[in-house]
């Protein structure tokens, strides 16, 4: 069972930031980039300049230099920022290595750091929060825990940093949790607890109740699993534009009867990454009190194998009335999203966003770090990409190319769920979903990976929150008043 604690706020003792400490109880932290290295060295006392040279400090990104004083105590810590382009915005990832690379103690940014721009404070606070994240629920930890803390920087909105860090941790914890402990029922329970924190109203349809709601595709995909499929709905807010989030929640994907190889199944606990991101984004919207009417729809299933599993060649009905010939049971995510998008679109929201770990093709095109974005509104897509750049949470637009529509044609149904053509898989997945969204609905689709395949500061191998801060920035800009950065 997924622990209750993850649905709670990212607490202060997990976020390594403290209020001001007494004089002499903290160590100053200085920031140096490669362009400013020579001037910085020239201003140092001779012993420190020699120490930096002996240690071959070149202000490389994430490199930490400790300047000593008599007696061996650390007098000042220096963080290298690497090569910083003119006008480049401060990134939280610049600071993510600090919790692991500094010795125990309390550190405070030197006043000179703020000359880099007003966003340095928020980037620093958020970056050290990201750097502190670890998923260690299943490990018996040994040794003394590290005690690295940072004084809250000046001119930063504490509440905003806490909610962003909380949302990031929630998304990562959910994706990192094995399917044994995060079934569709467990994930529905997390959604209920997140909603309850903010007074959201919850409803869910489980098992055969989905048939009464005409959610035939969700039911078909999940019916072979030991835990029944379900559709979870959260509603929050009574005024303002209607914003609906849909998150793909395949809690484990075997590939169905078109079975994945073991190598392809190894990371399939993360196939509910879209639902995790939708919940994290919803928590941000509710915690910030954005003046919107928020609706969240999470189709939650396991794509399992059994005597009643859906089969290649089956024709599935959907809530929208469109029939779909199943050409591949491993293209199940778009099937569960089809019913949820149809239900969402019936209310004609002002903005409809779906998030999904949908295609390997998007990773071939853009790699694991950049989610693919599709939209039926080019201005909206450009705004989302810009919000991602501002939040250091990148998105990249791919086209809903109409010339590929015929690849979804079927001889026995209205469409197929997967083309036999191996080209443009991410575009075809998005074109499939587009059939279930009305022409007048402004729609964004994110095809994301939700995983870090390599170790980087603040981004250990494992789950990654993608698109959450970008989309929150977009929603703030359109529907709310952003707080101070």
Buried (B, 14 or more C-beta within 10 A) or exposed (E): EBEEEBBBBBEEEBBBBBEEEEEEEBBBBBBBBBBEBEEBBEEBEEEBBEBBEEEEBBBBBBBBBBBEEEEEEBEBBBBBBBEBEEEEBBBBBBBBBBBBBBEEBBBBBBEEBBEBBEBBBBBBBBBBBBBBBBBEBEEEEEEEEEEBBBBBBEEBBEEBBBBBBBBBBBBBBBBBBEBEEBBBBBBBBBBBBBBEEBEBEBEBBBEEBBBEBBBBBBBBBBBBBEBBBBBBBBBBBEEBBBBBBBBBBBBBBBBBBBEBEEEBBEBBBBBBBBBBBBBBBBBBBBBBEBEBBBBBBBBBBBBBBEEEBBEBEBEBBBBBEBBBBBBBBBBBBBBBBBBBBBBBBEEEBBBBBBBBBBBEBBBEBBEBBBBBBBBBBEEBBEBBBBBBBBBBBBBBBBBBEEEBBEBBEBEEBBBBBBBEEEEBBBBBBBBBBBBBBBEEBBBBBBBBBBBBEEEBBBBBEBBBBBBBBBBBBBBBBBBBEEEEB
